[in-house]
Amino acid sequence: MIKLSVHLDTASARWKKAFPQMKRKIEQAAACAFLNAKKPAAFKARSFDLNVLLTDDANVKALNKSYRGKNKPTNVLSFPQINLHSFHRSSLDIFPPRSAIPLGDIVLAYQTIHGECRQQAKTMENHVIHLIVHGTLHLLGYDHERLKDAHAMEKLECDILESLGYPDPYHDISIKKIRH
């Protein structure tokens, strides 16, 4: 059975009061996205680790500039450790059979997300959980560069969020509102 461990690092004190049971809800959202996404058959019977960093706009801006050439903060960044577009079964052979495989990192920017919540009349919890699902899907090779892919990713996000009891994040906004 596939297993996912989520490691949460709160690097900005503002996150500590974001919403009740934040750690448990973030772990649950990432695990649900991981389990519901399409994955290579080689993932079966393996364990995976996912890191979530809750930080501020300054740190996300620096990461966005370094890794994407964009000198601005964004709500979420995803850094996959496995390239699923060129994945081969042997890609996992470098990891000992009983060790967890690093899936990647998700980084969230507090000020940007807080501002989006005000602009879009969303709760912090609803928006953060959506971004965790969104970021997890990016780690698993999903993207929204082409309209067809964006619709497929959006539908999967909405299905996952609904299964967790969260509303459709796209109800009043377009796909392009996820700015990363």
FIBA-435296 format. One record per residue: residue number from 1; x, y, z of N, C-alpha, C in turn. Coordinates in pm, 1 decimal, padded with zeros to 6 digits. Layout:
NODE / NUM / X / Y / Z / X / Y / Z / X / Y / Z
...
***
This chain:
NODE / 1 / 00083.3 / -00119.0 / 00000.0 / 00000.0 / 00000.0 / 00000.0 / 00087.6 / 00125.2 / 00000.0
NODE / 2 / 00050.6 / 00222.6 / -00078.6 / 00124.1 / 00348.8 / -00085.9 / 00100.1 / 00427.8 / 00042.2
NODE / 3 / 00207.7 / 00484.9 / 00095.4 / 00198.2 / 00564.2 / 00217.2 / 00266.7 / 00698.8 / 00195.0
NODE / 4 / 00205.9 / 00804.6 / 00247.9 / 00263.8 / 00938.0 / 00237.8 / 00277.4 / 00997.1 / 00377.0
NODE / 5 / 00398.2 / 01042.6 / 00410.3 / 00421.5 / 01116.7 / 00534.2 / 00441.9 / 01262.9 / 00497.7
NODE / 6 / 00372.7 / 01349.9 / 00568.2 / 00381.6 / 01493.4 / 00543.2 / 00457.5 / 01557.8 / 00658.6
NODE / 7 / 00561.5 / 01631.5 / 00623.4 / 00642.1 / 01702.2 / 00722.2 / 00613.1 / 01851.0 / 00707.8
NODE / 8 / 00569.9 / 01912.6 / 00815.2 / 00529.0 / 02052.9 / 00812.3 / 00627.3 / 02137.7 / 00889.8
NODE / 9 / 00675.7 / 02245.3 / 00825.5 / 00766.3 / 02340.3 / 00889.1 / 00701.9 / 02477.9 / 00880.8
NODE / 10 / 00678.2 / 02535.4 / 00996.2 / 00617.4 / 02668.6 / 01001.8 / 00728.4 / 02769.3 / 01026.4
NODE / 11 / 00775.8 / 02831.7 / 00918.4 / 00888.1 / 02924.4 / 00926.5 / 00844.1 / 03067.9 / 00953.3
NODE / 12 / 00714.3 / 03092.4 / 00950.4 / 00662.8 / 03225.8 / 00977.5 / 00559.9 / 03215.4 / 01089.5
NODE / 13 / 00577.8 / 03295.5 / 01194.5 / 00489.2 / 03290.6 / 01310.8 / 00343.9 / 03321.8 / 01275.1
NODE / 14 / 00320.7 / 03394.8 / 01168.8 / 00183.6 / 03429.1 / 01128.7 / 00099.2 / 03305.3 / 01100.0
NODE / 15 / 00163.2 / 03198.8 / 01057.3 / 00091.1 / 03076.3 / 01024.5 / 00033.8 / 03006.8 / 01146.8
NODE / 16 / 00093.2 / 03025.7 / 01261.1 / 00053.4 / 02951.0 / 01381.2 / -00092.6 / 02973.3 / 01418.3
NODE / 17 / -00150.0 / 03087.0 / 01380.8 / -00289.9 / 03117.4 / 01412.8 / -00379.3 / 03111.2 / 01288.9
NODE / 18 / -00332.2 / 03054.7 / 01181.2 / -00405.1 / 03057.6 / 01054.1 / -00544.4 / 02994.8 / 01062.9
NODE / 19 / -00554.6 / 02873.9 / 01117.0 / -00684.3 / 02809.1 / 01138.0 / -00665.4 / 02689.2 / 01230.7
NODE / 20 / -00771.7 / 02649.5 / 01300.3 / -00760.3 / 02538.3 / 01395.9 / -00720.0 / 02407.5 / 01327.1
NODE / 21 / -00642.1 / 02328.4 / 01396.6 / -00599.2 / 02195.8 / 01350.2 / -00531.0 / 02200.7 / 01213.1
NODE / 22 / -00458.4 / 02308.4 / 01188.0 / -00394.9 / 02330.3 / 01058.4 / -00307.0 / 02212.4 / 01016.9
NODE / 23 / -00221.1 / 02165.7 / 01106.4 / -00127.9 / 02057.5 / 01071.6 / -00203.7 / 01933.2 / 01025.8
NODE / 24 / -00302.0 / 01890.8 / 01102.6 / -00378.1 / 01770.7 / 01068.3 / -00452.2 / 01787.6 / 00936.4
NODE / 25 / -00510.0 / 01903.6 / 00913.5 / -00586.4 / 01927.4 / 00790.5 / -00495.4 / 01933.9 / 00667.9
NODE / 26 / -00378.5 / 01992.4 / 00682.2 / -00281.6 / 01996.6 / 00571.8 / -00234.5 / 01855.1 / 00538.8
NODE / 27 / -00202.4 / 01777.9 / 00640.6 / -00160.6 / 01639.2 / 00617.8 / -00270.5 / 01559.6 / 00547.6
NODE / 28 / -00393.5 / 01576.1 / 00592.6 / -00506.7 / 01504.8 / 00533.9 / -00526.8 / 01544.9 / 00387.3
NODE / 29 / -00516.4 / 01674.3 / 00356.6 / -00535.3 / 01722.7 / 00218.9 / -00427.4 / 01668.5 / 00126.3
NODE / 30 / -00302.4 / 01672.7 / 00170.9 / -00192.4 / 01621.6 / 00087.9 / -00207.6 / 01471.3 / 00065.1
NODE / 31 / -00242.2 / 01397.9 / 00169.6 / -00259.0 / 01253.1 / 00157.5 / -00373.6 / 01218.7 / 00063.2
NODE / 32 / -00483.4 / 01290.7 / 00073.2 / -00598.6 / 01265.5 / -00014.0 / -00563.2 / 01294.8 / -00160.2
NODE / 33 / -00493.2 / 01403.6 / -00184.4 / -00450.9 / 01436.3 / -00321.4 / -00356.5 / 01328.4 / -00373.6
NODE / 34 / -00262.9 / 01286.7 / -00290.6 / -00167.2 / 01183.4 / -00329.8 / -00238.2 / 01053.0 / -00365.6
NODE / 35 / -00332.6 / 01012.7 / -00283.6 / -00402.4 / 00885.6 / -00305.4 / -00495.1 / 00889.5 / -00426.5
NODE / 36 / -00553.1 / 01005.5 / -00456.3 / -00649.1 / 01016.4 / -00565.8 / -00587.0 / 01048.6 / -00701.4
NODE / 37 / -00462.9 / 01090.0 / -00703.0 / -00396.0 / 01124.2 / -00828.8 / -00345.8 / 00998.4 / -00897.7
NODE / 38 / -00334.1 / 01006.1 / -01029.7 / -00272.6 / 00895.6 / -01104.7 / -00124.1 / 00894.0 / -01073.8
NODE / 39 / -00072.8 / 00773.7 / -01052.9 / 00068.2 / 00756.8 / -01022.1 / 00120.6 / 00635.6 / -01098.0
NODE / 40 / 00250.1 / 00631.9 / -01122.0 / 00307.4 / 00513.3 / -01187.1 / 00285.0 / 00388.0 / -01102.4
NODE / 41 / 00267.0 / 00275.1 / -01166.4 / 00247.0 / 00147.4 / -01095.9 / 00362.5 / 00118.2 / -01000.5
NODE / 42 / 00482.1 / 00166.7 / -01033.4 / 00600.0 / 00142.9 / -00949.4 / 00586.9 / 00207.9 / -00811.0
NODE / 43 / 00491.6 / 00299.0 / -00794.7 / 00472.1 / 00364.1 / -00665.8 / 00406.5 / 00269.8 / -00564.2
NODE / 44 / 00343.8 / 00163.2 / -00612.7 / 00275.0 / 00070.2 / -00521.1 / 00374.7 / 00010.7 / -00423.5
NODE / 45 / 00327.3 / -00005.5 / -00302.3 / 00405.9 / -00067.4 / -00194.7 / 00528.3 / 00014.4 / -00153.8
NODE / 46 / 00531.7 / 00140.3 / -00190.5 / 00641.7 / 00228.3 / -00148.4 / 00587.1 / 00336.1 / -00055.5
NODE / 47 / 00674.5 / 00394.3 / 00022.5 / 00641.4 / 00505.6 / 00110.7 / 00704.6 / 00631.7 / 00055.9
NODE / 48 / 00636.0 / 00743.4 / 00075.3 / 00683.0 / 00871.8 / 00023.9 / 00678.0 / 00976.9 / 00133.3
NODE / 49 / 00766.7 / 01075.5 / 00120.8 / 00769.3 / 01192.0 / 00209.1 / 00738.5 / 01316.0 / 00127.6
NODE / 50 / 00665.2 / 01406.2 / 00188.2 / 00633.9 / 01535.0 / 00126.9 / 00659.9 / 01641.2 / 00232.9
NODE / 51 / 00728.6 / 01746.9 / 00194.8 / 00757.1 / 01856.6 / 00287.4 / 00671.7 / 01976.9 / 00252.3
NODE / 52 / 00615.4 / 02040.2 / 00356.0 / 00538.1 / 02162.8 / 00338.7 / 00605.4 / 02270.0 / 00423.3
NODE / 53 / 00640.3 / 02380.0 / 00358.8 / 00699.2 / 02494.6 / 00428.2 / 00598.9 / 02609.5 / 00425.8
NODE / 54 / 00558.4 / 02653.5 / 00544.2 / 00469.2 / 02768.5 / 00558.0 / 00556.7 / 02887.1 / 00593.3
NODE / 55 / 00570.0 / 02979.4 / 00500.7 / 00663.9 / 03089.3 / 00518.8 / 00598.9 / 03221.6 / 00479.3
NODE / 56 / 00680.6 / 03320.5 / 00449.3 / 00628.0 / 03453.7 / 00416.6 / 00661.5 / 03492.0 / 00272.4
NODE / 57 / 00609.9 / 03605.3 / 00230.8 / 00628.3 / 03651.5 / 00093.6 / 00775.6 / 03672.8 / 00057.5
NODE / 58 / 00854.7 / 03721.6 / 00152.1 / 00996.0 / 03748.4 / 00121.8 / 01069.0 / 03619.3 / 00082.9
NODE / 59 / 01046.0 / 03512.4 / 00157.4 / 01111.7 / 03385.5 / 00126.3 / 01060.8 / 03326.8 / -00004.9
NODE / 60 / 00930.9 / 03334.6 / -00026.8 / 00874.4 / 03280.1 / -00150.5 / 00921.1 / 03362.1 / -00270.1
NODE / 61 / 00931.5 / 03492.9 / -00253.2 / 00980.7 / 03578.4 / -00362.0 / 01123.9 / 03537.3 / -00399.7
NODE / 62 / 01208.5 / 03513.2 / -00299.9 / 01347.0 / 03472.9 / -00326.8 / 01351.6 / 03337.2 / -00397.8
NODE / 63 / 01269.6 / 03242.8 / -00354.7 / 01264.5 / 03111.7 / -00420.2 / 01211.1 / 03123.8 / -00562.6
NODE / 64 / 01107.4 / 03204.8 / -00579.6 / 01046.7 / 03222.9 / -00711.3 / 01146.9 / 03285.9 / -00808.5
NODE / 65 / 01227.2 / 03379.0 / -00758.0 / 01329.0 / 03442.7 / -00842.3 / 01440.2 / 03342.6 / -00877.0
NODE / 66 / 01486.3 / 03268.4 / -00777.4 / 01596.2 / 03173.4 / -00799.6 / 01559.0 / 03059.3 / -00892.6
NODE / 67 / 01439.4 / 03004.3 / -00873.9 / 01404.0 / 02882.1 / -00946.4 / 01315.0 / 02903.6 / -01067.9
NODE / 68 / 01245.6 / 03017.9 / -01073.4 / 01154.1 / 03039.0 / -01185.0 / 01180.8 / 03169.8 / -01259.8
NODE / 69 / 01276.5 / 03248.9 / -01210.7 / 01310.5 / 03373.5 / -01277.7 / 01204.1 / 03481.3 / -01263.1
NODE / 70 / 01116.2 / 03466.2 / -01165.2 / 01008.7 / 03564.0 / -01142.3 / 01035.5 / 03635.0 / -01010.3
NODE / 71 / 01058.5 / 03765.9 / -01017.5 / 01096.5 / 03843.9 / -00900.7 / 00973.4 / 03897.5 / -00828.2
NODE / 72 / 00889.2 / 03803.2 / -00781.6 / 00768.7 / 03840.4 / -00707.7 / 00723.6 / 03720.7 / -00624.2
NODE / 73 / 00651.9 / 03749.5 / -00516.6 / 00598.1 / 03636.6 / -00439.7 / 00480.1 / 03574.5 / -00513.6
NODE / 74 / 00446.0 / 03455.5 / -00474.3 / 00330.4 / 03385.0 / -00528.6 / 00268.5 / 03305.7 / -00414.5
NODE / 75 / 00150.5 / 03254.1 / -00434.4 / 00083.9 / 03185.4 / -00323.5 / 00146.2 / 03049.2 / -00292.2
NODE / 76 / 00178.7 / 02970.1 / -00396.0 / 00231.7 / 02835.8 / -00373.7 / 00340.0 / 02804.9 / -00476.4
NODE / 77 / 00443.0 / 02738.3 / -00429.7 / 00547.6 / 02684.5 / -00516.6 / 00558.6 / 02534.9 / -00487.3
NODE / 78 / 00579.9 / 02457.3 / -00590.9 / 00599.9 / 02313.5 / -00576.0 / 00733.6 / 02276.0 / -00638.4
NODE / 79 / 00809.7 / 02195.1 / -00565.7 / 00940.4 / 02149.9 / -00611.9 / 00942.8 / 01997.1 / -00612.1
NODE / 80 / 00905.1 / 01935.4 / -00724.0 / 00904.3 / 01788.2 / -00729.4 / 01045.9 / 01731.2 / -00727.6
NODE / 81 / 01059.4 / 01617.0 / -00663.5 / 01187.9 / 01547.6 / -00659.2 / 01197.3 / 01436.4 / -00762.3
NODE / 82 / 01081.8 / 01398.7 / -00818.0 / 01078.0 / 01293.8 / -00919.7 / 01016.0 / 01353.5 / -01045.7
NODE / 83 / 01084.6 / 01339.5 / -01157.3 / 01030.0 / 01389.1 / -01283.3 / 00939.0 / 01281.6 / -01342.2
NODE / 84 / 00809.9 / 01299.6 / -01324.5 / 00715.8 / 01198.1 / -01370.5 / 00691.8 / 01202.6 / -01520.2
NODE / 85 / 00737.4 / 01307.7 / -01587.3 / 00723.0 / 01315.7 / -01733.1 / 00825.0 / 01225.4 / -01803.7
NODE / 86 / 00935.8 / 01198.8 / -01736.0 / 01036.2 / 01108.6 / -01793.9 / 01063.2 / 00991.4 / -01699.0
NODE / 87 / 00961.1 / 00953.5 / -01624.5 / 00974.2 / 00850.7 / -01521.9 / 00991.3 / 00711.2 / -01581.7
NODE / 88 / 01082.9 / 00637.1 / -01523.3 / 01102.8 / 00495.4 / -01554.7 / 01101.6 / 00420.0 / -01422.7
NODE / 89 / 01053.4 / 00300.3 / -01426.4 / 01045.4 / 00219.5 / -01304.2 / 01178.6 / 00220.3 / -01228.7
NODE / 90 / 01287.2 / 00217.1 / -01301.3 / 01419.2 / 00213.0 / -01238.1 / 01453.2 / 00343.6 / -01164.9
NODE / 91 / 01375.9 / 00448.0 / -01188.0 / 01400.1 / 00575.4 / -01119.3 / 01392.8 / 00560.0 / -00968.0
NODE / 92 / 01313.6 / 00463.8 / -00920.9 / 01298.5 / 00444.0 / -00776.9 / 01405.7 / 00351.6 / -00719.3
NODE / 93 / 01483.1 / 00287.7 / -00806.6 / 01583.6 / 00191.6 / -00760.8 / 01696.7 / 00254.9 / -00681.0
NODE / 94 / 01714.3 / 00385.8 / -00692.5 / 01820.4 / 00451.2 / -00615.8 / 01784.0 / 00462.9 / -00467.4
NODE / 95 / 01655.5 / 00439.7 / -00434.7 / 01610.2 / 00447.7 / -00296.5 / 01600.9 / 00306.7 / -00238.5
NODE / 96 / 01660.1 / 00284.4 / -00122.0 / 01648.0 / 00152.4 / -00060.0 / 01500.2 / 00112.2 / -00047.6
NODE / 97 / 01469.4 / -00014.9 / -00065.9 / 01330.3 / -00061.7 / -00070.1 / 01244.1 / -00022.2 / 00050.0
NODE / 98 / 01301.4 / -00012.3 / 00167.4 / 01220.7 / 00019.2 / 00285.5 / 01227.5 / 00165.8 / 00326.6
NODE / 99 / 01297.0 / 00247.1 / 00250.9 / 01307.9 / 00388.5 / 00287.6 / 01200.5 / 00469.7 / 00214.7
NODE / 100 / 01162.9 / 00579.5 / 00276.8 / 01065.9 / 00669.2 / 00214.2 / 01133.5 / 00745.1 / 00099.8
NODE / 101 / 01058.4 / 00765.9 / -00004.7 / 01107.4 / 00837.1 / -00122.7 / 01060.2 / 00981.5 / -00114.1
NODE / 102 / 01152.1 / 01078.6 / -00127.9 / 01108.5 / 01219.0 / -00122.4 / 01028.1 / 01255.5 / -00247.0
NODE / 103 / 00902.8 / 01293.2 / -00225.4 / 00815.9 / 01333.1 / -00335.8 / 00844.9 / 01477.2 / -00377.7
NODE / 104 / 00871.7 / 01562.8 / -00279.1 / 00903.5 / 01701.3 / -00310.0 / 00861.0 / 01795.0 / -00199.4
NODE / 105 / 00862.9 / 01924.2 / -00233.1 / 00833.4 / 02030.0 / -00136.4 / 00724.9 / 02121.7 / -00189.2
NODE / 106 / 00639.6 / 02165.7 / -00097.6 / 00538.1 / 02267.2 / -00126.8 / 00566.6 / 02383.9 / -00034.2
NODE / 107 / 00568.4 / 02504.6 / -00089.8 / 00598.1 / 02624.4 / -00012.5 / 00481.3 / 02722.1 / -00028.3
NODE / 108 / 00428.4 / 02770.3 / 00085.1 / 00317.0 / 02865.1 / 00083.7 / 00358.9 / 02998.1 / 00144.0
NODE / 109 / 00310.7 / 03108.0 / 00083.5 / 00343.7 / 03244.2 / 00127.5 / 00225.5 / 03306.4 / 00201.5
NODE / 110 / 00244.3 / 03336.6 / 00326.5 / 00135.0 / 03384.7 / 00411.5 / 00068.2 / 03512.0 / 00359.5
NODE / 111 / 00144.8 / 03617.4 / 00335.7 / 00083.5 / 03745.4 / 00299.8 / 00005.5 / 03736.6 / 00169.0
NODE / 112 / 00060.6 / 03669.1 / 00070.6 / -00008.2 / 03655.5 / -00058.1 / -00138.5 / 03579.4 / -00040.1
NODE / 113 / -00133.5 / 03470.1 / 00032.1 / -00253.8 / 03389.4 / 00052.8 / -00356.7 / 03467.1 / 00134.3
NODE / 114 / -00312.6 / 03533.7 / 00237.7 / -00404.2 / 03613.5 / 00320.4 / -00473.3 / 03721.0 / 00235.6
NODE / 115 / -00398.3 / 03787.5 / 00149.5 / -00455.4 / 03889.4 / 00061.0 / -00554.8 / 03829.4 / -00037.7
NODE / 116 / -00523.3 / 03712.4 / -00091.5 / -00615.4 / 03646.1 / -00183.9 / -00745.2 / 03607.2 / -00113.6
NODE / 117 / -00734.1 / 03566.6 / 00011.8 / -00854.7 / 03532.0 / 00088.6 / -00947.0 / 03653.1 / 00102.2
NODE / 118 / -00888.9 / 03766.8 / 00131.0 / -00970.0 / 03889.5 / 00141.1 / -01031.5 / 03925.5 / 00005.9
NODE / 119 / -00951.1 / 03922.8 / -00100.4 / -01000.0 / 03958.4 / -00235.0 / -01108.5 / 03864.2 / -00284.7
NODE / 120 / -01094.6 / 03735.4 / -00255.1 / -01183.8 / 03634.2 / -00309.9 / -01290.5 / 03588.2 / -00210.6
NODE / 121 / -01296.2 / 03652.5 / -00095.0 / -01394.2 / 03619.8 / 00009.5 / -01389.7 / 03470.4 / 00044.7
NODE / 122 / -01268.0 / 03419.4 / 00070.0 / -01247.3 / 03280.3 / 00108.3 / -01192.9 / 03276.9 / 00249.9
NODE / 123 / -01214.5 / 03165.6 / 00317.4 / -01149.6 / 03148.7 / 00446.8 / -01005.5 / 03105.2 / 00423.4
NODE / 124 / -00921.9 / 03134.0 / 00519.1 / -00781.8 / 03094.1 / 00510.3 / -00771.8 / 02941.0 / 00500.0
NODE / 125 / -00849.9 / 02871.8 / 00579.3 / -00846.7 / 02725.6 / 00576.3 / -00883.0 / 02672.4 / 00438.4
NODE / 126 / -00993.0 / 02718.2 / 00381.2 / -01035.4 / 02668.6 / 00249.4 / -00928.6 / 02693.1 / 00143.9
NODE / 127 / -00869.9 / 02812.4 / 00145.5 / -00771.5 / 02846.9 / 00042.6 / -00641.5 / 02766.8 / 00060.8
NODE / 128 / -00595.5 / 02755.0 / 00184.1 / -00471.6 / 02681.2 / 00209.8 / -00489.2 / 02534.0 / 00172.8
NODE / 129 / -00600.3 / 02475.6 / 00209.9 / -00622.9 / 02334.0 / 00178.2 / -00626.4 / 02315.3 / 00026.2
NODE / 130 / -00690.2 / 02407.9 / -00044.8 / -00689.9 / 02400.3 / -00191.1 / -00546.9 / 02407.0 / -00245.1
NODE / 131 / -00466.8 / 02498.2 / -00194.3 / -00329.9 / 02513.4 / -00243.8 / -00242.8 / 02392.0 / -00210.3
NODE / 132 / -00269.3 / 02326.2 / -00098.2 / -00197.1 / 02203.0 / -00064.6 / -00233.3 / 02093.5 / -00164.6
NODE / 133 / -00361.8 / 02079.0 / -00195.0 / -00404.9 / 01980.9 / -00295.3 / -00341.7 / 02015.0 / -00429.7
NODE / 134 / -00348.5 / 02141.3 / -00468.1 / -00292.8 / 02188.7 / -00595.2 / -00141.9 / 02159.2 / -00602.7
NODE / 135 / -00071.0 / 02195.0 / -00497.0 / 00073.8 / 02173.3 / -00493.7 / 00110.5 / 02025.9 / -00496.7
NODE / 136 / 00034.7 / 01943.0 / -00426.7 / 00060.0 / 01798.6 / -00426.5 / 00041.8 / 01741.6 / -00566.5
NODE / 137 / -00061.5 / 01787.0 / -00635.8 / -00083.1 / 01739.7 / -00772.8 / 00031.6 / 01781.6 / -00864.3
NODE / 138 / 00086.0 / 01901.6 / -00843.4 / 00204.1 / 01942.9 / -00921.4 / 00321.4 / 01847.7 / -00895.2
NODE / 139 / 00340.3 / 01807.1 / -00770.4 / 00448.9 / 01714.6 / -00738.4 / 00430.9 / 01581.0 / -00809.7
NODE / 140 / 00306.1 / 01549.4 / -00843.0 / 00275.1 / 01423.2 / -00910.0 / 00263.8 / 01439.3 / -01061.7
NODE / 141 / 00313.8 / 01551.5 / -01113.6 / 00322.9 / 01569.6 / -01258.1 / 00206.9 / 01641.4 / -01324.2
NODE / 142 / 00107.4 / 01680.9 / -01248.5 / -00004.1 / 01755.1 / -01307.1 / 00037.8 / 01899.9 / -01331.6
NODE / 143 / -00016.5 / 01959.7 / -01437.3 / 00007.7 / 02102.1 / -01460.7 / -00114.1 / 02164.1 / -01527.3
NODE / 144 / -00106.9 / 02294.0 / -01544.8 / -00219.1 / 02367.4 / -01603.9 / -00169.1 / 02461.7 / -01712.4
NODE / 145 / -00067.7 / 02418.1 / -01785.0 / -00012.9 / 02499.5 / -01893.4 / -00104.3 / 02499.1 / -02015.5
NODE / 146 / -00161.2 / 02383.6 / -02046.8 / -00255.3 / 02374.2 / -02159.4 / -00396.7 / 02368.6 / -02102.0
NODE / 147 / -00492.3 / 02423.2 / -02173.4 / -00629.5 / 02430.9 / -02125.1 / -00685.3 / 02292.8 / -02089.9
NODE / 148 / -00658.4 / 02193.8 / -02172.3 / -00706.6 / 02057.5 / -02147.6 / -00651.6 / 02005.7 / -02014.6
NODE / 149 / -00521.6 / 02026.4 / -01990.6 / -00459.3 / 01982.5 / -01865.8 / -00513.7 / 02061.1 / -01746.9
NODE / 150 / -00536.7 / 02189.9 / -01768.3 / -00590.1 / 02275.2 / -01660.9 / -00728.4 / 02226.8 / -01617.9
NODE / 151 / -00812.3 / 02192.5 / -01713.7 / -00946.6 / 02143.9 / -01681.0 / -00940.6 / 02010.7 / -01606.5
NODE / 152 / -00853.0 / 01922.1 / -01649.7 / -00839.1 / 01792.4 / -01582.8 / -00788.7 / 01810.9 / -01439.5
NODE / 153 / -00689.3 / 01897.8 / -01422.6 / -00634.4 / 01922.7 / -01289.7 / -00739.4 / 01988.8 / -01200.9
NODE / 154 / -00810.4 / 02086.4 / -01254.9 / -00914.8 / 02156.3 / -01179.0 / -01022.9 / 02058.5 / -01134.0
NODE / 155 / -01065.9 / 01970.5 / -01222.4 / -01170.4 / 01873.7 / -01186.5 / -01122.4 / 01782.4 / -01074.3
NODE / 156 / -00999.4 / 01733.4 / -01086.0 / -00944.8 / 01647.2 / -00982.2 / -00935.0 / 01722.0 / -00849.4
NODE / 157 / -00887.9 / 01846.0 / -00852.6 / -00880.6 / 01927.7 / -00731.1 / -01018.4 / 01939.0 / -00666.6
NODE / 158 / -01118.5 / 01972.3 / -00746.7 / -01255.0 / 01989.6 / -00694.6 / -01308.8 / 01859.7 / -00636.8
NODE / 159 / -01282.0 / 01747.6 / -00702.3 / -01326.5 / 01617.4 / -00651.6 / -01260.1 / 01585.3 / -00517.9
NODE / 160 / -01130.9 / 01611.0 / -00508.8 / -01057.6 / 01585.5 / -00384.0 / -01109.2 / 01675.5 / -00273.5
NODE / 161 / -01124.1 / 01803.3 / -00303.6 / -01173.1 / 01897.1 / -00202.4 / -01313.3 / 01860.7 / -00156.0
NODE / 162 / -01398.4 / 01821.0 / -00248.6 / -01534.2 / 01780.6 / -00211.8 / -01529.8 / 01659.5 / -00118.6
NODE / 163 / -01442.4 / 01563.7 / -00147.4 / -01431.6 / 01444.6 / -00062.0 / -01384.8 / 01480.4 / 00079.0
NODE / 164 / -01313.4 / 01591.6 / 00091.3 / -01265.7 / 01639.3 / 00220.9 / -01364.4 / 01734.8 / 00288.5
NODE / 165 / -01471.9 / 01769.3 / 00217.8 / -01572.5 / 01859.8 / 00273.9 / -01547.0 / 02006.9 / 00249.1
NODE / 166 / -01466.4 / 02038.2 / 00147.6 / -01435.1 / 02177.1 / 00114.7 / -01507.0 / 02219.0 / -00012.5
NODE / 167 / -01536.0 / 02349.3 / -00025.3 / -01608.5 / 02397.4 / -00143.7 / -01520.9 / 02403.4 / -00268.6
NODE / 168 / -01587.2 / 02417.1 / -00380.9 / -01522.4 / 02433.4 / -00511.2 / -01448.0 / 02566.9 / -00511.7
NODE / 169 / -01315.4 / 02565.4 / -00522.1 / -01239.5 / 02690.7 / -00516.5 / -01249.7 / 02773.7 / -00643.9
NODE / 170 / -01301.7 / 02714.8 / -00750.6 / -01309.3 / 02783.1 / -00878.7 / -01447.8 / 02838.7 / -00908.6
NODE / 171 / -01536.9 / 02827.7 / -00814.2 / -01675.3 / 02868.0 / -00838.8 / -01687.4 / 03007.0 / -00900.1
NODE / 172 / -01616.6 / 03102.7 / -00843.3 / -01627.0 / 03240.7 / -00891.3 / -01500.2 / 03294.6 / -00954.4
NODE / 173 / -01398.7 / 03208.4 / -00971.7 / -01273.6 / 03258.0 / -01028.5 / -01231.1 / 03168.3 / -01143.0
NODE / 174 / -01142.9 / 03218.9 / -01225.5 / -01093.4 / 03139.0 / -01339.0 / -00970.2 / 03061.2 / -01296.9
NODE / 175 / -00930.9 / 02966.6 / -01378.3 / -00812.9 / 02883.2 / -01352.8 / -00688.6 / 02970.6 / -01337.9
NODE / 176 / -00683.2 / 03079.0 / -01408.7 / -00562.3 / 03163.2 / -01409.3 / -00537.9 / 03233.7 / -01277.2
NODE / 177 / -00630.8 / 03229.9 / -01182.0 / -00610.8 / 03298.2 / -01054.6 / -00503.7 / 03231.5 / -00971.0
NODE / 178 / -00472.5 / 03106.4 / -00994.3 / -00361.4 / 03044.6 / -00922.8 / -00236.8 / 03094.8 / -00991.5
NODE / 179 / -00165.4 / 03186.6 / -00921.9 / -00066.4 / 03271.2 / -00986.3 / 00070.2 / 03211.1 / -01005.0
NODE / 180 / 00104.8 / 03105.6 / -00945.5 / 00244.0 / 03060.0 / -00952.2 / 00276.4 / 03032.7 / -01095.4
***
